[in-house]
Amino acid sequence: MMKKLMIFLTVLFVAAQASQAMAAQCYSRSEAEAEQAIRIHSELMVIGLNCMNMRFRDGTNLYRTYHNFTRANSDMFQGYEQTLVDYFRKAGHDQPERSLDTLRTVLANNISNSAARMKPDQFCNRYAGRVLQASGMDRSTLRQWASTFHPSHPVSRPICE
């Protein structure tokens, strides 16, 4: 009887370990939302920086608008960052904060590459509206945007179903 119990517990432990390893290969919905939110925030930063000299009739400065948006939503973005740090830790990354920094850099580089392929005025005319749109969103709408997944902007890992 004791031998059967030990075998059962061993099988249960191995199954739990395998389940945890599989979960680390995919995102939960909240982890995918967190990555999407960090992508959005990184894109807005690149747009704000690249288009800060764009002139609007009302004097709007896109970088200042991005900065104010960031300040107003800093706790929400910190929560998203913590969700990803927790994911990286769960996935076995030795330095989960560094993994977050790397992800953020990759996401920012994606939009920076678009900026590099376009003339500055073309890039700003195409993307400046995103900063203005985001700055006008309430938190609920911003969360909805981050939790809406598009094939054209996939997250870096599959979503666990």
C-alpha positions in Angstrom: 0.0 0.0 0.0 2.8 2.4 0.9 4.6 1.6 -2.4 1.4 2.5 -4.4 1.1 5.7 -2.5 4.7 6.6 -3.3 4.2 5.8 -7.0 1.0 7.9 -7.0 2.7 10.9 -5.4 5.7 10.6 -7.7 3.4 10.6 -10.8 1.5 13.5 -9.4 4.7 15.5 -8.8 6.0 14.7 -12.3 2.7 15.7 -13.8 2.7 19.0 -11.8 6.2 19.8 -13.0 5.3 19.1 -16.6 2.2 21.2 -16.3 4.3 24.1 -14.9 6.9 23.8 -17.7 4.2 23.9 -20.3 2.5 26.9 -18.7 5.9 28.7 -18.8 5.9 28.3 -22.6 2.7 30.2 -23.1 1.0 33.3 -21.7 -2.1 33.5 -19.6 -4.6 36.1 -20.9 -3.4 38.6 -18.2 0.3 38.0 -19.2 -0.6 38.5 -22.9 -2.5 41.7 -22.0 0.6 42.9 -20.0 2.9 42.4 -23.0 0.4 44.1 -25.3 0.2 47.1 -22.9 4.0 47.3 -22.7 4.1 47.2 -26.6 1.6 50.0 -26.8 3.5 52.1 -24.2 6.8 51.5 -26.0 5.3 52.4 -29.3 3.9 55.6 -27.9 7.3 56.5 -26.5 9.0 56.0 -29.9 6.3 58.1 -31.6 6.5 60.8 -29.0 10.3 61.0 -29.3 10.3 60.9 -33.1 7.5 63.4 -33.5 8.3 65.8 -30.6 9.0 68.6 -33.1 5.8 68.1 -35.1 3.8 71.3 -34.9 0.2 71.4 -34.1 -2.0 74.5 -34.3 -2.9 74.2 -30.6 0.7 73.9 -29.5 0.5 70.2 -28.6 3.9 68.5 -28.1 3.6 64.8 -28.6 6.5 63.9 -26.3 5.0 65.9 -23.5 1.6 64.3 -24.2 3.2 60.9 -24.0 5.0 61.9 -20.8 1.7 63.1 -19.2 0.0 59.9 -20.3 2.7 57.8 -18.8 2.6 59.8 -15.5 -1.2 59.4 -15.3 -1.1 55.7 -15.9 2.2 54.8 -14.3 0.7 52.5 -11.6 -1.1 50.6 -14.3 2.0 50.1 -16.4 4.0 49.1 -13.3 1.3 46.5 -12.7 1.7 45.2 -16.2 5.5 45.2 -15.8 5.2 43.2 -12.6 2.9 40.7 -14.3 5.7 40.1 -16.9 8.5 39.9 -14.3 6.4 37.3 -12.5 5.9 35.4 -15.8 9.7 35.5 -16.5 10.5 34.3 -13.0 7.9 31.5 -13.3 9.5 30.6 -16.7 12.9 30.1 -15.0 14.6 33.3 -16.2 17.6 34.0 -14.0 17.1 37.8 -14.3 13.4 38.4 -14.9 13.8 42.2 -14.8 16.4 42.0 -17.5 14.1 39.8 -19.6 11.4 42.6 -19.3 14.0 45.2 -20.4 14.9 43.0 -23.4 11.3 42.6 -24.3 10.6 46.3 -24.0 13.7 47.0 -26.2 12.5 44.5 -28.9 9.1 46.0 -28.9 10.4 49.6 -29.2 12.8 48.6 -31.9 9.9 47.2 -34.0 8.3 50.6 -34.3 11.7 52.4 -34.5 12.4 50.3 -37.6 9.2 51.6 -39.2 10.3 55.1 -38.3 13.7 54.5 -40.0 12.1 53.3 -43.2 9.9 56.4 -43.5 10.6 60.1 -43.9 10.0 61.7 -40.5 7.0 63.7 -41.6 5.4 60.5 -43.1 6.0 58.6 -39.9 4.6 61.3 -37.8 1.6 61.8 -40.0 0.9 58.1 -39.9 1.4 57.4 -36.2 1.1 60.7 -34.2 -2.7 60.1 -33.8 -1.9 57.1 -31.6 -0.4 59.3 -28.9 -3.3 61.7 -29.0 -5.8 58.8 -29.0 -4.2 57.0 -26.0 -3.9 60.2 -24.0 -7.7 60.7 -24.3 -8.5 57.1 -23.1 -9.8 56.3 -19.7 -8.2 53.3 -17.9 -11.0 50.9 -18.9 -10.6 51.7 -22.6 -6.9 51.5 -22.3 -7.2 48.0 -20.7 -9.6 47.0 -23.4 -7.1 48.1 -26.1 -4.3 46.1 -24.3 -6.5 43.0 -24.1 -7.5 43.0 -27.7 -5.2 40.8 -29.7 -4.6 41.3 -33.5 -2.8 39.0 -35.9 -0.8 42.0 -37.1 0.5 42.6 -33.6 0.9 39.2 -32.0 2.4 38.7 -28.6 5.7 36.9 -28.4 4.3 33.7 -26.9 1.1 31.7 -27.6 -1.8 32.3 -25.2 -2.6 29.2 -23.0 -6.1 28.0 -23.8 
